[in-house]
Amino acid sequence: MSVFPEVSSESEIMIYIPSKYSVSHYTPVGPWLRQRAVSIWNSVPDPFIKPYISDLRFGFVLGCGHSGTTLIAAKLGGHSDVFLIGRETNAFGPGFGAHCSRRIVKEWSYFAELEGKGLVLEKTPKHVHAVRKIKRVLPDAMFIAIVRNPLDNVASLYTRFGNLEGAIARWKVDNKRILSLRGESSVKVVNYENLTREPKVGFRELCDFLNLPWQAGLIAKGDTAYDSVKQKGNMAVRAEQVSKEIKPKINTWPGVLTEKQAKKVLDRTKRLAAEMGYEYSKDLVLGI
């Protein structure tokens, strides 16, 4: 476990430690300890939770942040048979025990049935670390996990959080989890680059996976289901971006990372990236 101190403007020393549930990857030790305590306490009754039984289907979009999760959820959420949860709920995160998560799912079901939908779709990237918990409540849940090349993905995280170490660490811990899920029949791993190069092909495959009939306007530009809910912060930015025509954002890292930083990213991620099917040319341009 890597631990590092940070000196605030008031000369107070804050100690940060890694947390796979933190969007910036590192969390001050105080909140981390509280999170761990809450998680342990909430999970005590989990083994006794009964699965939620429903005629509805449930799908979850997950993966490393800034990899394309919002794009997938926004477009699939426009399907006439899909009830998209309009925000990232973290309903299966460490802040909720399985009993509470089950009650949240029950509420989702009520509104989905009220609107005559057949599939509930939720997107919280960090649910990539909660698949086992989700399956305890929803044994037949389906999962779409998206992967993106480390240079572009890390650069985007770095732009948002300003911490290169944290961005690299988050990419690694989230994608290691995705690799561990590969091969499971309930999990569809999607490559961001392929999806955005050929969106019609990619989204047809996702519809097939979720047992949804293809609808021609699914990938068209325009308002998405996320526009029906007032979004805040980064999610407001993402909602605006995914309303546009789908275009691949590949090799965007040079506008963010120096060559030295890019080499650092490659050195730290290339082994895992290779397992995911990514290769690099000598000039650092990603290839797949």
Secondary structure, DSSP 8 states (H G I E B T S, - for coil): ---EEEE-TTS-EEEEEE-TTSTTSEEEHHHHHHHHHHHHHHHTTGGG------SSEEEEEEESTTSSHHHHHHHHTTSTTEEE-SS---TTSTTS-HHHHHHHHHHHHHHHHHTT-SEEEEE-GGGGG-HHHHHHH-TT-EEEEEE--HHHHHHHHHHHH--HHHHHHHHHHHHHHHHHHTT-TTEEEEEHHHHHHSHHHHHHHHHHHTT----GGGG-SS--GGGGS---HHHHHHHHHTTS------S-GGGTS-HHHHHHHHHHHHHHHHHTT-EE-TTS-EE-
